[in-house]
Amino acid sequence: MSGKRKRVVLTIKDKLDIIKKLEDGGSSKQLAVIYGIGETTVRDIRKNKEKIITYASSSDSTSLLAKRKSMKPSMYEELDRAMLEWFNQQRAKGNPVSGPICAKRAEFFFYALGMDGDFNPSAGWLTRFKQRHSIREINIRNERLSGDETAVEDFCNNFRDFIERENLQPEQIYNADETGLFWKCLPSRTSVIKGKCTAPGHKSIEERVTIMCCANATGLHKLKLCVVGKAKKPRSFKSTDTSNLPVSYFSQKGAWMDLSIFRQWFDKIFVPQVREHLRSKGLQEKAVLLLDNSPTHPNENVLRSDDGQIFAKYLPPNVASLIQPSNQGVIAMMKRNYRAGLLQNNLEEGNDLRSFWKKLTLLDALYEIAMAWNLVKPVTISRAWKKILPTIEEKESLDFDEEDISVAAVATILQHTKGLENVTPENVEKWLEVDSTEPGYEVLTDSEIIRRAQGQTDESSENEEEEIELIPEKHINHAAALQWTENLLDYLEQQGDMILPDRLVIRKLRATIRNKQKMTKSS
């Protein structure tokens, strides 16, 4: 007769490891044996996956998660949720936070949430709040001017020591950051309205997506842009397979980055692509991803490859805006490329700009923003690291070729655009910079934090997204595609001004379709 199994109490870190193994195809039975627990326990962990990940993502300490064995809720769960949301936003902004400030804010949320009884935000309550969420230090000081410069110097010195200890080369050091993009924002002779499409006969609507850029310190490995839109399948995608898009596309009802999407991106896109790139360079498959303290970035406990060799490291809140590489002209360059590219496309097609903008779809915008990212040169990215890794800029500066899309260059294009010939340089600058400070995460007001803490959601947004997703798919067979390429080739042959490379591209496409057709018939 077998002895009774000894009761095992898993830590939060153990549970995270089990979730990772389950996602990679591990069986409940095998994991139960490995960890000395029952299969029912493994199934419960799978069921509570998002809750466990969300809890771990809000933690400040890997060591505490390795010790903590429960997610014991607060007596005031709604207050706890509101305070954590508020604290994460303050940390992301680098705003000053102290014990007394937290206590005052907790008291405000307690009464705003309409909670019963008396509440005393004592030092004991603050300590328990920190323990529940594995927050090591509540104090965040907003040290501006000279204070920030000192903090920058301290971080850079510590980071250089870190990469030396870890034996990391610039090829193995990455940065990622999100930004909002108003992809259908039209230049105007008067002003630019954020996120509004101002084409005539058009009801003004907000057209915004979140975009995340990620590249290594040499600029030689740029991952596909990560784009978050509102709908899972926007109308313009039609029968397009999202895996074939020039970007990694995700959906969220507000088109915001969130913890779940970021974690999916890290596990399924970042880690595999970084491994592949480093293998191609003959380097050890080890890398660090430098991030700011956005509320949508999970903790380093969650952002770690199975073998622990690819992981995240965070910039201090009071230095991120000063030295984060993506914010040193990289994202701005991509956006300028995007908007200048749209204007150039319109000019080449000879359209009225407002008609062109009216017909512009999200699918068009995704291809254009992908091209804009491709046009950002490696040297532009490597130079953005000069405050953190000054030696990179020295190596690359010899090949530097300024690529800035100037206001004057855009104004020149607009001079040939019907209806916008008299747009001033000031209005062009406003248009190019319209979303320069737009964050990639949702910034909540106090009232929105309260609604979210109470579990209230915006149902109208969800219904609107469902409506967008109901799209009849049109299947195009090989024969039809082949006929269209034949017609396009005939057209090109008749045009005396069409250059040879254009015809060669279509001929290559025709050959590809013919091969697919043959394979289908033979199978």
Salt bridges, closest charged atoms under 4 A:
ASP17 OD2 - LYS13 NZ 3.45
GLU23 OE2 - LYS49 NZ 3.33
GLU23 OE1 - ARG263 NH2 2.84
GLU39 OE1 - ARG43 NH1 3.80
ASP60 OD1 - ARG91 NH1 2.54
GLU77 OE1 - ARG81 NH1 3.97
ASP80 OD1 - ARG132 NH2 2.91
ASP80 OD2 - HIS133 NE2 2.87
GLU85 OE1 - ARG452 NH1 3.93
ASP148 OD2 - ARG144 NH1 3.49
GLU166 OE1 - LYS286 NZ 2.71
GLU171 OE2 - HIS277 NE2 2.79
GLU178 OE2 - HIS297 NE2 2.74
ASP267 OD1 - LYS20 NZ 3.02
ASP267 OD2 - ARG263 NE 3.86
GLU285 OE1 - ARG275 NH1 3.41
GLU285 OE2 - ARG279 NH1 3.37
ASP292 OD1 - HIS297 ND1 3.17
ASP307 OD1 - ARG275 NH2 3.28
ASP401 OD2 - LYS377 NZ 3.06
GLU426 OE2 - LYS430 NZ 3.95
GLU429 OE2 - ARG336 NH2 2.98
GLU433 OE2 - ARG336 NH2 2.87
ASP435 OD1 - LYS335 NZ 3.20
ASP435 OD2 - ARG339 NH2 2.73
GLU438 OE2 - ARG208 NE 2.96
GLU442 OE1 - ARG452 NH2 2.95
ASP446 OD2 - ARG105 NH1 2.78
GLU462 OE2 - LYS253 NZ 3.43
GLU473 OE2 - LYS233 NZ 3.43
GLU486 OE1 - ARG510 NH1 3.17
GLU486 OE2 - ARG514 NH2 3.04
GLU493 OE2 - ARG507 NH2 3.15
